Amino acid sequence: MPARERLTVAVTGPTGEIGRSLLAALDRSAGVERVIGMARRPFDPSAHGYRKVTYHRGDVLDPVAVASLLAEADVLVHLAFIIMGSPTQTRAVNLVGSRNVFAACTAAKVKRLVYASSVAAYGFRRDNPRPLTEDVPARGSRGHYYSAQKAEVEQVLADTLAGSDTEAYVFRPCIVAGPDAPALINNLPYTQISRRLPPSLSGLLGALPLLRPVLPDPGVPLQLVHHDDVASAMLAAVLAKGPPGVYNLAGAGTVSISQIASELGWHAIKIPHFMVDATAQAVASMPLLPAQMRWIQAMREPVVMDTTRARRELHWRPKHDALATLREMIAAMNDD
């Protein structure tokens, strides 16, 4: 990229867990002149000390709002998505909204599109190779609608950009965690129940060892990636520091459910694989269960990715390993 070129970067969904870290990285970058964010919720860039960021409220389901966002953009980073929600809610934003965004990118002749996909796009499949490389097709899992949607969105992206001049960078991060990304812990059933209890009772449950929650551990290793490390990879794509394509993102090492329980001061119990399979099949047959229950599918098979391509092509060097990321997330939650 010529030294004199400074980019205008549009970001959908900048108020989420990845978005806030990305805005900070873009705001610091000498290669970025201006950042324009759009999401549905209120957000004040000045409250975070950003100098280059402007923001307006809008919805990716509104093609006019999307076209306006991209009118002056050189690069788009598409982060607007829903993980926890009903199939109808998630499909509207994740599929219809993404299709609007991708079509607007080609119409506006945006140079580069950076898309946050997910490890879930591979699907939680027994026949997946270990570790997963980017050459493995994104097949999703039919019984897990978020996984299926992520795979479908990647196909929509490829179809929409075919024949256009817009280059696509597709990132498949594992579980994103860190001080500003507590979703892993927040969506555990015990966490959700305890937050509905009176403070005195919730504190009592945490203080008595025998009453602390027990997490079932099926022995499946989990990769974590720090939200700041995801942001650094996306910044490299924004600045075209490597070729377009698909990139896996994960911090070094893995953690187990037992380690997560130990770091939380909770208990864990080993469970056999057949119990996970039986539970996942039962959940798949009950469509009205909360979205969190669907993630039992992810416990059926290890989904561990190789990140060599991002390190080699984008010169990505994550600063946090899985255990350090977990500990930062828990420390931040305990400080709240």
C-alpha positions as a Python dict, from the first residue, in 0.01 Angstrom:
ca = {
    (1, 'M'): (0, 0, 0),
    (2, 'P'): (149, 339, -94),
    (3, 'A'): (254, 545, 206),
    (4, 'R'): (31, 834, 99),
    (5, 'E'): (-286, 619, 90),
    (6, 'R'): (-492, 646, 405),
    (7, 'L'): (-813, 451, 419),
    (8, 'T'): (-1172, 520, 508),
    (9, 'V'): (-1297, 207, 685),
    (10, 'A'): (-1665, 126, 744),
    (11, 'V'): (-1758, -118, 1019),
    (12, 'T'): (-2092, -290, 1076),
    (13, 'G'): (-2154, -408, 1431),
    (14, 'P'): (-1870, -207, 1593),
    (15, 'T'): (-2031, -209, 1937),
    (16, 'G'): (-1985, -582, 1995),
    (17, 'E'): (-1706, -778, 2160),
    (18, 'I'): (-1478, -780, 1856),
    (19, 'G'): (-1591, -441, 1733),
    (20, 'R'): (-1472, -237, 2028),
    (21, 'S'): (-1122, -380, 2004),
    (22, 'L'): (-1118, -328, 1628),
    (23, 'L'): (-1224, 37, 1658),
    (24, 'A'): (-936, 99, 1898),
    (25, 'A'): (-689, -69, 1659),
    (26, 'L'): (-819, 124, 1358),
    (27, 'D'): (-812, 452, 1551),
    (28, 'R'): (-442, 397, 1633),
    (29, 'S'): (-340, 292, 1282),
    (30, 'A'): (-141, 538, 1071),
    (31, 'G'): (-284, 373, 760),
    (32, 'V'): (-642, 465, 852),
    (33, 'E'): (-773, 817, 805),
    (34, 'R'): (-1137, 772, 902),
    (35, 'V'): (-1361, 506, 1056),
    (36, 'I'): (-1739, 501, 1012),
    (37, 'G'): (-1936, 266, 1236),
    (38, 'M'): (-2299, 155, 1214),
    (39, 'A'): (-2511, -58, 1446),
    (40, 'R'): (-2856, -53, 1602),
    (41, 'R'): (-2761, 37, 1958),
    (42, 'P'): (-2648, 380, 2083),
    (43, 'F'): (-2273, 438, 2091),
    (44, 'D'): (-2057, 745, 2157),
    (45, 'P'): (-1705, 719, 2008),
    (46, 'S'): (-1584, 1026, 2202),
    (47, 'A'): (-1657, 849, 2530),
    (48, 'H'): (-1382, 601, 2436),
    (49, 'G'): (-1136, 868, 2328),
    (50, 'Y'): (-1149, 779, 1958),
    (51, 'R'): (-1023, 1054, 1727),
    (52, 'K'): (-1105, 906, 1386),
    (53, 'V'): (-1433, 728, 1455),
    (54, 'T'): (-1777, 857, 1364),
    (55, 'Y'): (-2093, 661, 1427),
    (56, 'H'): (-2457, 653, 1329),
    (57, 'R'): (-2733, 413, 1412),
    (58, 'G'): (-2855, 189, 1136),
    (59, 'D'): (-2956, -165, 1054),
    (60, 'V'): (-2795, -406, 809),
    (61, 'L'): (-3149, -512, 720),
    (62, 'D'): (-3199, -164, 570),
    (63, 'P'): (-3031, -153, 225),
    (64, 'V'): (-3047, 228, 219),
    (65, 'A'): (-2859, 254, 550),
    (66, 'V'): (-2597, 7, 428),
    (67, 'A'): (-2549, 194, 99),
    (68, 'S'): (-2506, 521, 290),
    (69, 'L'): (-2245, 363, 518),
    (70, 'L'): (-2041, 247, 219),
    (71, 'A'): (-2070, 562, 8),
    (72, 'E'): (-1717, 679, 92),
    (73, 'A'): (-1559, 359, 221),
    (74, 'D'): (-1243, 200, 85),
    (75, 'V'): (-1275, -106, 312),
    (76, 'L'): (-1566, -265, 496),
    (77, 'V'): (-1540, -483, 806),
    (78, 'H'): (-1861, -680, 856),
    (79, 'L'): (-1911, -775, 1221),
    (80, 'A'): (-2290, -749, 1253),
    (81, 'F'): (-2421, -1089, 1357),
    (82, 'I'): (-2623, -1263, 1627),
    (83, 'I'): (-2493, -1572, 1807),
    (84, 'M'): (-2760, -1629, 2072),
    (85, 'G'): (-3112, -1594, 1938),
    (86, 'S'): (-3392, -1786, 1773),
    (87, 'P'): (-3343, -1936, 1427),
    (88, 'T'): (-3567, -1663, 1282),
    (89, 'Q'): (-3384, -1377, 1456),
    (90, 'T'): (-3039, -1501, 1371),
    (91, 'R'): (-3125, -1583, 1013),
    (92, 'A'): (-3258, -1232, 949),
    (93, 'V'): (-2937, -1059, 1060),
    (94, 'N'): (-2685, -1327, 972),
    (95, 'L'): (-2819, -1415, 627),
    (96, 'V'): (-3039, -1135, 499),
    (97, 'G'): (-2831, -860, 658),
    (98, 'S'): (-2505, -1006, 532),
    (99, 'R'): (-2646, -1042, 180),
    (100, 'N'): (-2738, -671, 187),
    (101, 'V'): (-2388, -580, 301),
    (102, 'F'): (-2210, -794, 42),
    (103, 'A'): (-2425, -666, -244),
    (104, 'A'): (-2367, -306, -135),
    (105, 'C'): (-1991, -365, -131),
    (106, 'T'): (-1987, -469, -495),
    (107, 'A'): (-2216, -180, -592),
    (108, 'A'): (-1992, 71, -412),
    (109, 'K'): (-1676, -92, -553),
    (110, 'V'): (-1525, -130, -207),
    (111, 'K'): (-1162, -244, -232),
    (112, 'R'): (-1167, -499, 48),
    (113, 'L'): (-1429, -673, 258),
    (114, 'V'): (-1328, -824, 591),
    (115, 'Y'): (-1585, -1070, 725),
    (116, 'A'): (-1603, -1227, 1072),
    (117, 'S'): (-1713, -1585, 1017),
    (118, 'S'): (-1656, -1852, 1283),
    (119, 'V'): (-1500, -2188, 1357),
    (120, 'A'): (-1863, -2302, 1371),
    (121, 'A'): (-1875, -2272, 990),
    (122, 'Y'): (-1674, -2596, 967),
    (123, 'G'): (-1948, -2781, 1154),
    (124, 'F'): (-1912, -3002, 1458),
    (125, 'R'): (-1847, -3315, 1254),
    (126, 'R'): (-1685, -3645, 1338),
    (127, 'D'): (-1518, -3666, 997),
    (128, 'N'): (-1348, -3325, 1019),
    (129, 'P'): (-967, -3354, 1009),
    (130, 'R'): (-766, -3257, 1318),
    (131, 'P'): (-644, -2992, 1322),
    (132, 'L'): (-866, -2804, 1080),
    (133, 'T'): (-697, -2603, 806),
    (134, 'E'): (-859, -2344, 584),
    (135, 'D'): (-868, -2592, 295),
    (136, 'V'): (-1144, -2785, 473),
    (137, 'P'): (-1484, -2677, 332),
    (138, 'A'): (-1728, -2488, 552),
    (139, 'R'): (-2012, -2741, 575),
    (140, 'G'): (-2179, -2632, 899),
    (141, 'S'): (-2394, -2861, 1112),
    (142, 'R'): (-2761, -2896, 1024),
    (143, 'G'): (-2859, -2952, 1389),
    (144, 'H'): (-2693, -2626, 1498),
    (145, 'Y'): (-2851, -2333, 1319),
    (146, 'Y'): (-2575, -2080, 1394),
    (147, 'S'): (-2317, -2320, 1249),
    (148, 'A'): (-2531, -2384, 942),
    (149, 'Q'): (-2590, -2011, 893),
    (150, 'K'): (-2220, -1926, 914),
    (151, 'A'): (-2141, -2179, 643),
    (152, 'E'): (-2425, -2049, 429),
    (153, 'V'): (-2312, -1687, 468),
    (154, 'E'): (-1966, -1779, 343),
    (155, 'Q'): (-2122, -1925, 30),
    (156, 'V'): (-2339, -1614, -15),
    (157, 'L'): (-2023, -1403, 12),
    (158, 'A'): (-1840, -1607, -251),
    (159, 'D'): (-2139, -1597, -488),
    (160, 'T'): (-2198, -1223, -443),
    (161, 'L'): (-1837, -1118, -492),
    (162, 'A'): (-1773, -1350, -787),
    (163, 'G'): (-1659, -1140, -1085),
    (164, 'S'): (-1627, -820, -879),
    (165, 'D'): (-1309, -630, -791),
    (166, 'T'): (-1375, -652, -415),
    (167, 'E'): (-1126, -871, -232),
    (168, 'A'): (-1258, -1078, 60),
    (169, 'Y'): (-1080, -1167, 384),
    (170, 'V'): (-1279, -1426, 579),
    (171, 'F'): (-1179, -1490, 940),
    (172, 'R'): (-1285, -1802, 1130),
    (173, 'P'): (-1205, -1731, 1495),
    (174, 'C'): (-1258, -1987, 1767),
    (175, 'I'): (-1433, -1878, 2090),
    (176, 'V'): (-1356, -1508, 2135),
    (177, 'A'): (-1285, -1418, 2497),
    (178, 'G'): (-1107, -1160, 2712),
    (179, 'P'): (-1199, -872, 2945),
    (180, 'D'): (-1449, -729, 2694),
    (181, 'A'): (-1579, -1065, 2569),
    (182, 'P'): (-1737, -1262, 2856),
    (183, 'A'): (-1996, -1447, 2647),
    (184, 'L'): (-1839, -1787, 2719),
    (185, 'I'): (-1912, -1750, 3091),
    (186, 'N'): (-2221, -1529, 3065),
    (187, 'N'): (-2411, -1792, 2868),
    (188, 'L'): (-2353, -2078, 3109),
    (189, 'P'): (-2688, -2176, 3268),
    (190, 'Y'): (-2560, -2118, 3624),
    (191, 'T'): (-2444, -1765, 3537),
    (192, 'Q'): (-2779, -1675, 3388),
    (193, 'I'): (-2973, -1818, 3683),
    (194, 'S'): (-2755, -1652, 3948),
    (195, 'R'): (-2805, -1310, 3787),
    (196, 'R'): (-3180, -1346, 3835),
    (197, 'L'): (-3142, -1412, 4208),
    (198, 'P'): (-3134, -1147, 4482),
    (199, 'P'): (-2772, -1034, 4547),
    (200, 'S'): (-2770, -1184, 4896),
    (201, 'L'): (-2870, -1530, 4772),
    (202, 'S'): (-2639, -1517, 4470),
    (203, 'G'): (-2347, -1425, 4699),
    (204, 'L'): (-2433, -1712, 4933),
    (205, 'L'): (-2422, -1962, 4648),
    (206, 'G'): (-2075, -1842, 4551),
    (207, 'A'): (-1944, -1851, 4909),
    (208, 'L'): (-2041, -2206, 4996),
    (209, 'P'): (-1820, -2464, 4820),
    (210, 'L'): (-2086, -2735, 4824),
    (211, 'L'): (-2331, -2505, 4646),
    (212, 'R'): (-2096, -2396, 4371),
    (213, 'P'): (-2192, -2512, 4023),
    (214, 'V'): (-2068, -2828, 3859),
    (215, 'L'): (-1971, -2819, 3490),
    (216, 'P'): (-1989, -3142, 3290),
    (217, 'D'): (-1657, -3206, 3115),
    (218, 'P'): (-1672, -3431, 2807),
    (219, 'G'): (-1297, -3404, 2759),
    (220, 'V'): (-1315, -3186, 2446),
    (221, 'P'): (-1032, -2928, 2419),
    (222, 'L'): (-1140, -2569, 2356),
    (223, 'Q'): (-944, -2300, 2175),
    (224, 'L'): (-981, -1937, 2282),
    (225, 'V'): (-869, -1619, 2108),
    (226, 'H'): (-840, -1277, 2273),
    (227, 'H'): (-1056, -1002, 2122),
    (228, 'D'): (-748, -779, 2081),
    (229, 'D'): (-573, -1052, 1882),
    (230, 'V'): (-874, -1086, 1652),
    (231, 'A'): (-861, -710, 1602),
    (232, 'S'): (-491, -720, 1511),
    (233, 'A'): (-557, -985, 1244),
    (234, 'M'): (-844, -784, 1099),
    (235, 'L'): (-633, -469, 1095),
    (236, 'A'): (-372, -656, 891),
    (237, 'A'): (-647, -744, 641),
    (238, 'V'): (-778, -388, 631),
    (239, 'L'): (-427, -271, 543),
    (240, 'A'): (-381, -557, 291),
    (241, 'K'): (-71, -689, 466),
    (242, 'G'): (-138, -1032, 321),
    (243, 'P'): (-340, -1192, 40),
    (244, 'P'): (-719, -1222, 58),
    (245, 'G'): (-865, -1555, 158),
    (246, 'V'): (-982, -1756, 458),
    (247, 'Y'): (-792, -1742, 787),
    (248, 'N'): (-831, -1941, 1109),
    (249, 'L'): (-774, -1749, 1432),
    (250, 'A'): (-693, -1907, 1770),
    (251, 'G'): (-455, -1836, 2053),
    (252, 'A'): (-186, -2088, 2141),
    (253, 'G'): (-289, -2392, 2344),
    (254, 'T'): (-629, -2514, 2457),
    (255, 'V'): (-830, -2525, 2778),
    (256, 'S'): (-1065, -2790, 2914),
    (257, 'I'): (-1400, -2750, 3081),
    (258, 'S'): (-1232, -2868, 3403),
    (259, 'Q'): (-978, -2584, 3374),
    (260, 'I'): (-1255, -2332, 3320),
    (261, 'A'): (-1436, -2462, 3629),
    (262, 'S'): (-1116, -2450, 3834),
    (263, 'E'): (-1038, -2092, 3731),
    (264, 'L'): (-1394, -1993, 3828),
    (265, 'G'): (-1372, -2171, 4164),
    (266, 'W'): (-1638, -2416, 4050),
    (267, 'H'): (-1642, -2795, 4022),
    (268, 'A'): (-1624, -3023, 3718),
    (269, 'I'): (-1722, -3381, 3657),
    (270, 'K'): (-1604, -3602, 3372),
    (271, 'I'): (-1886, -3738, 3156),
    (272, 'P'): (-1865, -4014, 2892),
    (273, 'H'): (-1894, -3931, 2525),
    (274, 'F'): (-2215, -4127, 2472),
    (275, 'M'): (-2395, -3899, 2720),
    (276, 'V'): (-2294, -3591, 2519),
    (277, 'D'): (-2420, -3756, 2200),
    (278, 'A'): (-2752, -3850, 2360),
    (279, 'T'): (-2801, -3501, 2505),
    (280, 'A'): (-2715, -3332, 2175),
    (281, 'Q'): (-2965, -3551, 1988),
    (282, 'A'): (-3235, -3474, 2243),
    (283, 'V'): (-3167, -3100, 2219),
    (284, 'A'): (-3183, -3113, 1839),
    (285, 'S'): (-3535, -3259, 1860),
    (286, 'M'): (-3666, -2980, 2088),
    (287, 'P'): (-3673, -2654, 1887),
    (288, 'L'): (-3810, -2434, 2165),
    (289, 'L'): (-3513, -2472, 2399),
    (290, 'P'): (-3298, -2162, 2471),
    (291, 'A'): (-3025, -2090, 2216),
    (292, 'Q'): (-2755, -2163, 2476),
    (293, 'M'): (-2861, -2529, 2488),
    (294, 'R'): (-2784, -2568, 2118),
    (295, 'W'): (-2413, -2532, 2191),
    (296, 'I'): (-2407, -2884, 2338),
    (297, 'Q'): (-2345, -2978, 1973),
    (298, 'A'): (-2002, -2816, 2002),
    (299, 'M'): (-1909, -3061, 2277),
    (300, 'R'): (-1956, -3370, 2059),
    (301, 'E'): (-1627, -3353, 1871),
    (302, 'P'): (-1300, -3158, 1907),
    (303, 'V'): (-1289, -2858, 1673),
    (304, 'V'): (-926, -2749, 1688),
    (305, 'M'): (-787, -2526, 1413),
    (306, 'D'): (-442, -2477, 1269),
    (307, 'T'): (-347, -2107, 1246),
    (308, 'T'): (-33, -2136, 1036),
    (309, 'R'): (-182, -1948, 741),
    (310, 'A'): (-263, -1633, 943),
    (311, 'R'): (81, -1637, 1102),
    (312, 'R'): (256, -1689, 768),
    (313, 'E'): (49, -1474, 531),
    (314, 'L'): (-65, -1192, 761),
    (315, 'H'): (235, -1209, 997),
    (316, 'W'): (-19, -1242, 1277),
    (317, 'R'): (130, -1290, 1622),
    (318, 'P'): (-137, -1332, 1894),
    (319, 'K'): (-17, -1194, 2226),
    (320, 'H'): (-241, -1412, 2444),
    (321, 'D'): (-263, -1790, 2476),
    (322, 'A'): (-585, -1971, 2566),
    (323, 'L'): (-526, -1990, 2941),
    (324, 'A'): (-413, -1628, 2972),
    (325, 'T'): (-722, -1517, 2778),
    (326, 'L'): (-947, -1719, 3008),
    (327, 'R'): (-785, -1570, 3317),
    (328, 'E'): (-815, -1212, 3186),
    (329, 'M'): (-1184, -1267, 3116),
    (330, 'I'): (-1255, -1409, 3462),
    (331, 'A'): (-1052, -1137, 3637),
    (332, 'A'): (-1250, -866, 3457),
    (333, 'M'): (-1580, -1033, 3548),
    (334, 'N'): (-1478, -1056, 3914),
    (335, 'D'): (-1391, -686, 3916),
    (336, 'D'): (-1741, -587, 3800),
}
